[in-house]
Amino acid sequence: MIEINQESRVSTILQVMKDVKESSLSVNKYFKEKNLPFGQAQYYLYKKAIEKFGIEGLYDQRRNGNNLKFSDEMKSFVKGLLKHNLSLTSTEIQNTIKNEFKTTISNTVINDFRREHDLIWSVFALENKSGASEMVVALALNSGLIDAITDSIYWCAQKKKESDVFKESELIQKDHQDLRSKGRFTSEYNNQSQVRESRFKPLEEKIENKRFASMNIFSLSRESIMRYMLALFSLPIATANGRVKSVDNPRGNALKYLCGFNYKAATLDKHIRELKYLQISNELIEATAKFWIDFWSSRNGSDNIFTCYYIDGNTKALWSSKPCHKGKVTMLGRVMNCLEQVFIHDGQGHPIYFQTFNGHADLGKNSLGMMDKISQYLKDTTTLGEQITVNRILILDGGGNGVKTLRELSGSGYHFITILDSNQINDRKIKSVSEKKRYDFGDAYLVDCTIELEDSNEKGYIFETRAVQVHWDNGRTSVLITNLSEEIFTTDNVVKSYFNRWPAQELNFRDMKSSVNIHRVVGYGKKLVDNITVLEKIGQLQRQKNELEWELRDPLDEIRNIEETLQLKINEERIYREKSTIIKGTRKLSEHDMQSLKSIQKEINSIKRKIKKIEKDHLKQFTSLKKKKDELARIIDKKKIYSVDVELDQIMTCFKISFANICCYLLDECFNGEKMTLQRLYDVVFDLHGKVKIDGDQRNIIVEKNPKQEDVMRKLESAFDIVNSMGVKDLNGHRYNFKLL
């Protein structure tokens, strides 16, 4: 029976192969149009088997018993080879097995074995390229940052793997399997209308049909995830613009020594897309925030009972033809589609927490929500125990000086300091003025007072708060406001706390945005939603328009009757205008027709004057009605708007601000706190090239000196000594040892 089935099977295969060969269709089209017993990929396997073994290659050999090609003896042999030398390539191992066991094992089997037993190929040979930028990687590993990020992602992946959603997704079938080649998406697959249309769909729609079981991240070990995290962390060094696709450029080869593997852009892009489908951004933001709060609190302890947090925004232009949420993009000087990020910085100006919002973000309102989110693990360096919340001072720039925002801050339990715009200040709003005093920390006189501000959103509501007038010696005047009483926070401290933001936070933040490319929007999807603000505005305008039309019903009826006569006269006028000709800018008509045309024009002007007279008797109402109609016409088609996914943008921003914090740590720890912009750090330190040699358990990095900057080289040599003394080990267990030659 078995032999009959075998013969029948081989006969069927041979017949199909003959039909394919004799067909005028291509192989691809033939398999698409015909319902055949096996697929296109199997066809090529059968063809290869016939070429190599003849028809015998088509017979099923399983009846002869299992034949384990990669035996346990071979596995033990390979494991011993790799433990002795991880730098062996899979091809070299393949050749060694062939010489020893007289059999050929495919590279795929060897690579799977290495991945399974965490024997990933190390790129380090006897000597390889490297650079001073490895210092940042060493400090990131030493600080525990990469471990914290890796643990956060690893446990999120494990949690998702155990969820019901993951189990249900295993039942989802692959789409268009016939258009894939060995699991890869072909150009034919990518050109499918269904695929193209879904490319920019919002994440919540894509995730409904996502086969989580097919995602690579669930099969990765913690060590492999850590290597990916190190690669994403290193993007500001490996690329000039922070974009993953730039990794394939020559500069991107730096990943080879920064993270231990020279990833291609497609590989990293696939990994961060899988992170996006895990919806991990909020967990990642909180994990990095907790890490940096603990890290900087332990390094910058203070006896001051007050802790300042700088609140600042970063508006990123979103170039899309679709109508999205808008805001003012300051660097472009225009209102346009945008994403806005609100950052919370500690007292030394280090970014510790952020959130990304669609369009304009209410700085005061959103910062309160963010402070509440992190309050459970936010550590203040105070001695008041239960009064931790009371001691937080939120320092905002002019973007947070609206009365609505100030009212929310006052009722939140947080203290605030911000500055007023010049149009918010006049002498009639000032009261309870104190005597002038000299500013202890600058060239100015200070006046403590109380100021009254009116809420533009609630007519008649007066907000009263403490204000400090700063009369600078150069003639300028600034007014700061706060809800801190004079008894617990002096006038000098109010002014100093606010203006310290420029060297402590504003300058560093400006440098960080450009140097690690925070100003760029990372890939996104869009979802069409109701524009609630516009819908409310349309409803309000329609009500106001209807009220005005009811109030003006008699004049409007009169105008309509007059306009009917006006339209008749305009039609008559058109007849004569069409009969006329224009020569050198002058209308030419017969004398009789010209008199008739002028007579009609006089009548039209007279009718228009009648309409204007009626409108003049109710000028205020008609002016208001016209404005309402114009505004309604402007926004009537804006009932829908696109809401942008911020998941991927937030994930990448986590890595970017972590890189900026590590650079601050580098300057603080290894360069004796020297002030240096990130761009200068790139130019004078990170661009120094060298070589790396593995000597036993030591990773020797020999960096070439720049003879033109001897002073910087002396500082760098001292920095290398500090990093070497930390005893940091790379992902393969080799200890970093930097040398300058």
C-alpha positions, 0 to 999 in steps of 0.5 A: 500500500505504501509503495502504491501511494509513493508511486502515485505521489511521484507520478503526480509531482512529475505530471505537475512539473511537466505541465508547468514547463509546457505552459506559456504562463510564468511559474508564478502566474501558473501557481496563482491561477491553478489549484495544484496539490503543492505550492510554488516553493515546493515546486522549486524544492522538487526541481532541485531534488531531481537535478541532484538525485534524479527521480529517486529524490522525490521518494519519501525516505522517512520509511528508512527511519529518522536521520538526525543530521546535526547529532548530539555529538556534533552539538557538543563539539560546536558548543566547545568550539564557540566557548573557546572562541565566539568570534568564529563565523557560522561558515567557519564552523560549517567547514570545521564540522565538514572536516571532522564529521564528513557531513555538511550542516547548513548555516541556518541550523548553526545560527539557530543553535547559537541563538538557542544557547546564547552563543551569538557571534561576537564581531571582535576579531584580533583587531577591529575598528572602534572609537571614543564613543564606546565611553557612552556605551560603557557608562550606559551599561555601568549606570544600569540604564540598559538593564532597566530598559531591557527588564521593562521590555522583557517583562512586558513581552512575557506578560503579553505572551501569557495573555488571552490576546496572545493565545487568540492571535495564534488562530489568525491565519497569515494573509497572502502566503503565496506572495511571500518568499521565505517569510519575506514580504515581496514587492507583489505583497507590498503592492496589494491594495489591502496592504497599502491602505492599511499602512497608515492605519491607527495602531488600535485598528492594526492590532486587532488582526496582529498575529503576536505569535509571529513576532520575533521579540517573544522568542528573544532571550534577555541578552538579545533584547539588551543588544537591540536596546544598546543599538537603539540607544546608540542611534545618535552616534551611529546616524547623523539624523537619528533615523533608523533607516540611516543605519545603512549609511557608512556611519551606521557601521559604528553599531558593530563596536557600539552594541556588538552587532552591525544591525541593518536598518530593516532589522532595527525597524522591524524590532521597534515596530514589534515594540510598538505592537506591544504598546510599551511606550507608557511602561518604558517612559515610567521605567526610564523616569524612575531610573533617572529620578533615582539616579540623579537624586542619589548623585545630586543630594541637596539639603534644600527643603524645596525641589524645583521641576522645570516644565517645558514644551517641544513642538514638532512639525507634522508634515501631512496633507491630512488635517491633524491637530494643530499648534504653533510651531515656534521654529517655523513661525506658523500654526500647522499640524504638529505633535507637542511634547511636555517635558519635566526636568529636575533642578539640574535641568536633566529631562526625567519624564515626558508625554507626547500630545496631538497638537497644542498641549496645555502646559499647565494642565498636562504637567499636573497630570504628569506630576500626578502620574509619577508621584508614587515613585518621585523622590524629593531630596527633602527632610519633611517626609509627609510634606513631599508634595508641598515642597515641589515647585513647578517652574514654567515659562510664559506658556503657562501664565494663563489664568486658567492654568494658574487656577488649576495649579493653585488648586493642585497642591503644587507650588508654581513660579512663572513669568507674565507677558507685558500685556498682562501687566499694568499699574491698576492691577498691582496692590500691596506693594512692598519697599524696593530691595536690591537683588542679592544675585544680580543687577536689579531692584525687587518689589514684592506685591500682589497682582489681580488677573482677570480670567478671559474664559470666565468673565468677571473672575479675578485671580489674585496671587503674589508677584515680584517685580524685577527692575533690571539696571538696564531699564527692563522690567520683568514680573514673576508670579507665584503662590509661594508665600513670602514667609517660606520663600523669599523674594530673592529665591523666587527670582533666582529659581526662575532665571536659573532655568536658562543656564540650568535647563533652557540651554541644555534642552535646546542643545539636546533637542537638536543633538539627539533629534528630538525635534523630528517626528518618528513614524505614525499612523492616523485615525479619523475622529470627530473634532470636538472643538469644531463641533462645539463651535459650529453648534454655538455659531449656528445658535447665535446665527439663528438668534440674530436672524430671528431678531432681524427677520423684518429687515432681512425679509425687506432685503430679500425682496429688494435683492430679487429686483436687484438680480433682475437689473443685473441680468438686464445689465449683462445683456448690454455688457455682452453686446459691447466690445472692449477696445484699448480698455474702453467699452464700445456700444451704440449711443442708444445702448450706452444710455440704456446701460448707464440707466440700468447701472444707476438703478442698481446703485440705487438699490444697493444704497437702499440695502445699505440703509436698511443694514445701517439702521441695524449695523451692530446686528448685521456686522455680527451676523456677517462674522458668524456666517463667515466663520461658520463657512470657514469651519463647516468642513472641519468636523473631522480631524486625524488623531496621530499615533504617538506610540512609536514617537514616545518609544524612540524619545525614551532612548533619545533623552536617556542618551542625553542624560548619559552624556550629562553623566559623562561630563559630570563624572569624567570631565569634572562637571565641565559644561559642553554642548552635545554637539561639541562632545560629538565633534571633539570626543565621539568622532575620535577613531581607534581600534579594539583588541580582545585580550583574554577577558579585557577589551582594549580600546586604543583611541587615536589622539587629535594633535590639534587639541592637546588640552582636550586630549589631556582631559580625555585621558583623565576621563579614560582613567575614570571609566577604566577604574569602574570595571565595566564589562561589555555584553560578552563579559570583556572589561573595558580598557580605554587607552589614548595613543 
